[in-house]
Amino acid sequence: MSDSQKYRLERDSMGEFNVPVDAYYGANTMRAVLNFPISDLRFGRSFIHAIASIKLAAAQVNHELDLLSGDVAEAIVTAASQVADGEFDDQFVVDIFQTGSGTSTNMNANEVISNRAIENLGGTKGSRTPVHPNDHVNIGQSSNDVIPTAIHIAALRAIHDELIPALEELNADLDAKADEFMPIVKTGRTHLQDATPVRLGQEFLGHAGQVERAISRLRQAEKELGEVALGGTAVGTGVNTHPEFASRICARLSDALGVEVRETTNHFQAQSTLDNIVAASGALKTVAVSLMKISNDIRWLGSGPRAGFGEIMLPEVQPGSSIMPGKVNPVIPESVCQVAAQVIGNDATIAVAGQSGNFEINVMMPVAAYNLLQSIDLLAASARNLAKQCVRDLEATSAGPDMVDRGLAIVTTLVPHIGYDASADIAKEAQATGQTVKEVALVKTDLSSDELDDILDPSGMTEPGLGSGVALG
């Protein structure tokens, strides 16, 4: 096949350029492909859907404002809808590590939608007529307000549609385990040392509380991300755009996507910073930290089966060793911990990107977008997997309750009766001799066996006000 058959000759503002003959993108995109041969990272489904949705709504609004003819607007709407539905994902070919404003990706979208619209109207791809990528698809827009708006919308929808539902599922399963495990009294641990008794259900209630609060933080992130830069065009002044353009598009996007999208009240901050994205990433990092804490607790409690704590049994999902037969590892929590590490690293990247706003624009938007959206996707998938493959089928063992009477920290409830120092002496002797606290206390105090049973009752220690707690005179 000759070169003339493989490529078509296109013209953009810089001159002529060869583009693959079957491509829906154009010369501007092709220049970016050659300029940024950096990685295999590309914008994914959620971002492509978001930017196509913006272009679709823009065409509708520009027609309402008499800035686009009906046939051109309809062709753009049809093409943008096809892009939003995923029919042209393979045409988004620009590397994440590109121009910091994301202009190459904005033009990638403009060219794909333009060429598909031209094709739908019976024209020739690459002709830029009757639908021009800049003059028609990009009316009233700039990469400088479209790209941050697309980031916000993609992240907002992913949090709303994927991450929060996944966390709600995990929260429900943790709550169910808390109820199931509430009768089980075990030794608490602080500093990895024995502490006063706690119910296994209370530990899982704590985990559920973390997830519940994670969801609340994400609700705040949704509010941050709902504020978009669209309407500011190049530097925030709104040059070359109709004053009603952005508000009308936001109303359409809100209705179409089922999330609240609103034009910012301060375009200069919206385009020169990534503060909302940095804040949202901070919420995601907190979710990651919570999931790591929960996963590590599950790993520790399930350690063993004979040389560890062994207080819970994790579902066995795969063999754990290529050399040790019968070994089963806590692979699901381990997977979650790795996701948490990735998300924490992504947050560091986003923090650096957020510092790279110079005057009227931030110049690290693509990498911030990629990391933010990846974090959301990873957290949603891992939270749902943790619930389904691990938490739902956890089982308690007798190991926790069996060790309660031999715990030393139960001596704490003796303090109101005999004082701190005398109680400490009993704990030290119990540790040295291997006796229980009660056995030593029967010798070293005047308290009867029944009195000690009441004072040292582990169940009473797990519920405030239920222990005897008689104060010293």
C-alpha positions in Angstrom: 0.0 0.0 0.0 1.4 3.4 -1.0 1.8 6.3 1.4 -1.0 8.2 -0.4 -3.4 5.4 0.4 -2.3 5.2 4.1 -2.6 8.9 4.8 -4.7 11.9 3.9 -3.3 15.4 3.7 -4.9 17.9 6.1 -4.3 21.5 6.8 -4.5 23.3 10.2 -3.3 26.7 11.3 0.3 25.7 11.1 0.1 24.2 7.6 -0.3 20.8 5.9 0.1 17.5 7.8 -0.3 13.8 7.0 -3.0 12.0 9.0 -3.9 8.3 8.9 -6.6 8.0 6.2 -9.1 6.2 8.5 -8.6 8.4 11.5 -11.3 10.7 12.8 -8.8 12.9 14.5 -7.0 15.6 12.4 -3.8 17.4 11.9 -3.7 19.1 15.3 -4.1 15.8 17.1 -1.5 14.1 14.8 1.1 16.8 15.7 0.5 16.0 19.4 0.9 12.3 18.8 4.3 12.9 17.3 5.3 15.6 19.8 4.5 13.6 22.9 5.8 10.0 22.5 6.1 9.7 26.2 4.0 6.8 27.6 1.1 4.5 27.0 -1.2 6.5 29.3 -4.3 7.9 27.7 -7.5 9.6 29.0 -10.1 6.9 29.8 -13.8 6.4 29.4 -15.0 8.7 32.1 -13.0 11.7 30.8 -14.0 11.1 27.2 -17.6 10.9 28.2 -17.3 14.2 30.1 -15.7 16.2 27.3 -18.1 14.8 24.7 -21.0 15.7 26.9 -19.7 19.3 27.1 -19.4 19.5 23.3 -22.9 18.0 22.9 -24.5 20.5 25.3 -22.5 23.4 23.8 -23.9 22.6 20.3 -27.4 22.7 21.7 -26.9 25.9 23.5 -25.1 27.6 20.6 -28.0 26.7 18.4 -30.4 28.2 21.0 -28.3 31.4 20.9 -28.4 31.5 17.1 -24.7 30.8 16.8 -25.0 27.5 15.0 -27.4 26.5 12.2 -29.8 23.7 12.9 -28.2 21.1 10.6 -24.7 21.7 11.9 -25.8 21.7 15.5 -27.7 18.5 15.0 -24.7 16.8 13.3 -22.5 17.8 16.2 -25.0 16.6 18.8 -25.2 13.2 17.0 -21.4 12.9 16.7 -20.8 14.0 20.3 -23.4 11.5 21.5 -21.6 8.7 19.7 -18.3 9.8 21.2 -19.9 10.0 24.7 -21.3 6.5 24.2 -17.8 5.1 23.6 -17.9 4.5 19.8 -14.7 6.4 19.2 -12.5 5.8 22.3 -9.7 4.5 20.1 -9.5 7.9 18.4 -8.4 9.6 21.6 -4.7 9.0 21.0 -2.9 11.9 22.8 -0.5 11.0 25.6 -1.3 12.2 29.1 2.1 13.9 29.3 1.3 16.7 26.8 0.7 20.4 26.9 -0.2 21.3 30.4 -3.5 22.9 29.5 -4.7 19.8 27.8 -5.2 21.8 24.5 -4.2 18.7 22.4 -6.9 16.6 24.0 -9.5 19.4 23.6 -8.6 19.5 19.9 -8.6 15.8 19.7 -12.2 15.9 20.8 -13.1 18.8 18.5 -11.6 17.0 15.5 -13.1 13.6 16.2 -16.6 15.2 16.6 -16.1 17.4 13.6 -15.0 14.6 11.3 -17.8 12.3 12.5 -20.3 15.1 12.0 -19.0 15.8 8.5 -19.3 12.1 7.7 -22.8 12.0 9.1 -23.7 14.8 6.7 -22.2 13.0 3.7 -18.9 15.1 3.6 -15.3 14.1 3.5 -13.3 13.6 6.7 -10.5 16.1 7.1 -12.2 18.7 4.9 -13.2 20.8 8.0 -16.4 21.6 6.1 -19.3 21.9 6.7 -18.4 21.3 10.4 -15.2 23.0 11.5 -13.5 21.8 14.7 -12.8 25.3 16.0 -15.4 27.4 14.4 -18.3 25.1 15.2 -17.5 22.4 17.7 -15.5 24.7 19.9 -17.7 27.9 19.8 -17.7 29.8 23.1 -15.0 27.6 24.5 -11.3 27.4 25.3 -9.2 24.5 26.3 -8.4 26.5 29.4 -12.0 26.2 30.6 -13.2 23.0 28.9 -10.4 20.7 30.2 -10.8 21.7 33.9 -14.6 21.4 33.5 -14.3 17.9 31.9 -12.0 16.8 34.8 -14.5 18.0 37.4 -17.5 16.4 35.6 -15.7 13.1 35.1 -14.5 12.9 38.7 -17.9 14.0 40.0 -19.8 11.3 38.1 -17.3 8.6 39.0 -17.5 9.5 42.7 -21.3 9.7 42.6 -22.0 6.7 40.4 -19.2 4.3 41.4 -17.2 5.2 44.5 -19.9 6.2 46.9 -22.1 3.2 46.0 -19.1 0.9 46.5 -18.4 2.3 49.9 -22.1 2.1 50.8 -21.9 -1.6 50.0 -18.8 -2.0 52.1 -20.3 0.0 55.0 -23.4 -2.3 54.9 -21.3 -5.4 55.1 -19.1 -4.0 58.0 -22.3 -3.0 59.8 -23.7 -6.5 59.4 -20.4 -8.0 60.7 -20.5 -5.6 63.7 -23.9 -6.9 64.6 -22.9 -10.5 64.1 -19.7 -10.1 66.2 -21.1 -8.0 69.0 -21.6 -10.8 71.5 -17.9 -11.7 71.2 -15.7 -10.2 73.9 -11.9 -10.3 73.4 -8.8 -8.5 74.5 -8.3 -5.0 73.1 -5.0 -3.9 71.8 -3.2 -0.5 72.0 0.4 -0.2 70.8 0.1 -3.9 69.8 -0.1 -4.6 73.5 -2.9 -6.1 75.6 -5.5 -3.5 76.6 -8.9 -3.6 78.3 -11.6 -5.9 76.7 -13.5 -4.9 73.7 -16.1 -6.6 71.6 -15.1 -7.9 68.2 -18.3 -6.2 67.0 -17.1 -2.9 68.3 -14.0 -3.1 66.3 -16.0 -3.7 63.2 -18.3 -0.9 64.2 -15.3 1.3 64.2 -14.4 0.2 60.6 -18.0 0.9 59.5 -17.7 4.3 61.1 -14.6 5.1 59.1 -16.4 4.2 55.8 -19.5 6.2 56.8 -17.4 9.3 57.4 -15.5 8.6 54.1 -18.8 8.9 52.3 -19.5 12.2 54.0 -16.1 13.6 52.9 -16.8 12.5 49.4 -20.2 14.3 49.5 -18.2 17.5 50.2 -15.8 16.7 47.3 -18.9 16.4 45.1 -19.8 19.9 46.0 -16.3 21.1 45.2 -16.2 19.4 41.8 -19.7 20.6 40.9 -18.2 24.1 40.5 -16.8 24.4 36.9 -14.7 26.8 35.0 -16.7 26.8 31.8 -17.5 30.3 30.5 -14.2 31.8 31.4 -12.6 30.9 28.0 -8.9 31.9 27.7 -8.1 33.7 31.0 -11.3 33.9 32.9 -12.8 37.0 31.3 -15.2 35.1 29.1 -13.9 36.6 25.9 -15.7 35.3 22.7 -18.5 33.6 24.6 -22.1 34.5 25.2 -22.9 35.6 28.8 -25.6 32.9 29.1 -23.5 30.1 27.4 -22.0 28.5 30.5 -25.1 28.6 32.8 -27.2 27.1 30.1 -24.7 24.3 29.5 -24.4 23.6 33.2 -28.2 23.3 33.4 -28.2 20.8 30.5 -25.3 18.8 31.9 -27.0 18.6 35.4 -30.2 17.2 33.8 -28.4 14.8 31.5 -25.8 13.4 34.0 -27.8 13.4 37.2 -25.3 15.4 39.2 -25.2 19.1 40.1 -23.0 21.1 37.7 -22.8 24.9 38.2 -20.8 27.7 36.7 -18.2 29.1 39.1 -18.8 32.5 40.7 -15.1 33.3 40.2 -13.7 32.3 36.9 -10.2 33.6 37.7 -9.7 31.1 40.5 -11.4 28.3 38.6 -9.0 28.5 35.7 -5.7 29.5 37.4 -5.9 26.8 40.1 -6.7 23.1 40.7 -7.7 23.8 44.3 -11.0 21.9 43.9 -9.2 18.9 42.4 -6.6 19.0 45.2 -9.3 19.1 47.8 -11.1 16.1 46.2 -7.9 14.2 46.0 -7.4 14.8 49.7 -10.7 13.2 50.4 -9.7 10.2 48.2 -6.4 9.9 50.1 -8.4 9.8 53.4 -10.6 7.1 52.0 -7.4 5.2 51.0 -5.9 5.6 54.5 -9.2 4.3 56.0 -9.3 1.3 53.8 -5.7 0.5 54.5 -6.4 0.6 58.3 -9.4 -1.6 57.9 -7.5 -4.1 55.7 -4.5 -4.3 58.0 -6.7 -4.9 61.0 -8.4 -7.8 59.1 -5.0 -9.2 58.2 -3.7 -9.0 61.7 -6.8 -10.5 63.3 -6.8 -13.3 60.8 -3.0 -14.0 61.1 -2.1 -17.6 61.8 -3.7 -20.0 61.7 -1.6 -21.3 64.6 1.2 -18.8 65.1 -0.8 -15.6 64.9 -3.9 -14.0 66.5 -6.3 -16.2 64.7 -9.4 -14.3 66.0 -11.1 -14.3 62.7 -11.0 -16.6 59.6 -10.8 -15.0 56.2 -12.5 -16.6 53.2 -10.0 -18.8 51.3 -10.0 -17.5 47.8 -6.7 -18.9 46.4 -3.6 -20.9 47.3 -1.1 -18.7 49.1 2.2 -20.2 48.3 4.0 -21.9 45.4 6.2 -23.9 47.9 4.2 -24.3 51.1 1.2 -26.6 50.6 -2.0 -25.6 52.3 -0.9 -22.0 53.0 -3.7 -19.4 52.4 -2.9 -15.7 52.5 -5.1 -12.6 53.1 -4.8 -11.6 49.4 -7.9 -9.4 49.2 -6.8 -7.0 52.0 -3.3 -7.0 50.6 -4.7 -5.9 47.3 -6.6 -3.1 49.0 -3.4 -1.9 50.8 -1.6 -1.7 47.4 -4.4 0.4 46.0 -4.2 2.7 49.0 -0.5 3.1 48.4 -1.2 4.0 44.7 -3.9 6.5 45.7 -1.6 8.2 48.3 1.1 8.5 45.6 -1.5 9.9 43.2 -2.4 12.5 45.7 1.2 13.6 46.0 1.3 14.0 42.2 -1.9 16.1 42.3 -0.6 18.3 45.1 2.5 19.1 42.9 0.3 19.7 39.9 -1.9 22.0 42.0 1.2 24.2 42.7 1.8 24.6 39.0 -0.7 27.3 38.4 1.1 30.3 36.9 -1.0 33.5 36.6 -4.1 32.7 34.6 -3.7 28.9 34.0 -2.5 25.7 35.6 -0.1 23.8 33.3 -0.4 20.3 34.8 -4.0 19.5 34.2 -3.7 16.3 32.2 -1.6 14.5 34.8 -3.8 15.7 37.7 -6.9 14.5 35.8 -5.4 11.0 35.1 -4.3 10.5 38.7 -7.6 11.8 40.2 -9.7 9.6 37.9 -7.5 6.6 38.5 -7.7 7.0 42.3 -11.5 7.0 42.1 -11.7 3.9 39.9 -9.2 2.0 42.0 -10.9 2.9 45.3 -14.3 1.9 44.0 -13.2 -1.4 42.6 -11.1 -2.3 45.7 -13.8 -1.3 48.2 -16.4 -3.4 46.4 -14.0 -6.3 46.1 -13.1 -6.1 49.8 -16.8 -6.3 50.7 -17.7 -9.1 48.3 -14.6 -11.3 48.5 -13.6 -10.8 52.2 -15.8 -9.0 54.7 -19.0 -10.7 53.8 -17.7 -14.1 54.6 -15.5 -13.4 57.6 -16.0 -15.7 60.6 -15.0 -15.3 64.2 -13.1 -18.0 66.1 -12.9 -18.7 69.8 -9.3 -17.4 70.1 -10.3 -13.9 71.2 -12.7 -14.9 74.0 -10.3 -17.7 75.1 -7.6 -15.2 76.0 -9.8 -12.6 77.8 -9.4 -14.1 81.3 -5.6 -14.4 80.9 -5.4 -10.7 79.8 -3.5 -8.4 82.1 -5.2 -5.1 81.2 -8.4 -6.2 83.0 -6.6 -5.2 86.1 -7.7 -1.6 85.1 -11.1 -2.0 86.8 -9.4 -2.8 90.1 -7.9 0.7 90.3 -11.0 2.4 91.8 -11.0 -0.3 94.5 -7.3 -0.7 95.5 -5.4 2.1 93.7 -3.1 2.3 90.7 0.1 1.1 92.4 -1.4 -2.0 94.0 -3.1 -2.9 90.8 0.2 -2.5 88.9 1.8 -4.9 91.4 -0.9 -7.5 90.7 -0.4 -7.2 87.0 3.3 -7.6 87.3 3.0 -10.7 89.4 0.5 -12.2 87.1 2.8 -11.6 84.2 5.8 -13.1 86.1 4.0 -16.2 87.4 1.6 -16.9 84.6 -1.4 -16.7 86.9 -4.5 -14.8 86.1 -5.2 -11.3 87.5 -8.0 -12.8 89.6 -5.8 -15.5 91.0 -3.2 -13.0 92.2 -5.8 -10.6 93.5 -7.4 -13.2 95.6 -4.1 -13.5 97.6 -3.1 -9.8 97.6 -6.5 -8.2 98.3 -9.4 -8.6 100.7 -11.8 -8.9 97.8 -13.9 -12.1 97.6 -14.1 -14.3 94.6 -17.6 -13.1 93.8 -16.5 -9.5 94.2 -13.6 -10.0 91.8 -15.8 -11.7 89.3 -18.0 -8.7 89.3 -15.2 -6.2 89.1 -13.2 -8.1 86.5 -16.2 -9.0 84.3 -14.9 -8.5 80.7 -18.4 -7.8 79.3 -19.0 -5.0 81.8 -15.7 -3.4 80.7 -17.0 -3.1 77.1 -20.1 -1.0 78.0 -19.6 2.3 79.9 -21.4 2.3 83.2 -21.9 -1.5 83.4 -18.8 -2.3 85.5 -18.9 -1.9 89.3 -16.4 0.9 89.3 -16.6 1.6 93.0 -14.4 4.6 93.7 -11.8 4.7 96.5 -12.8 6.4 99.7 
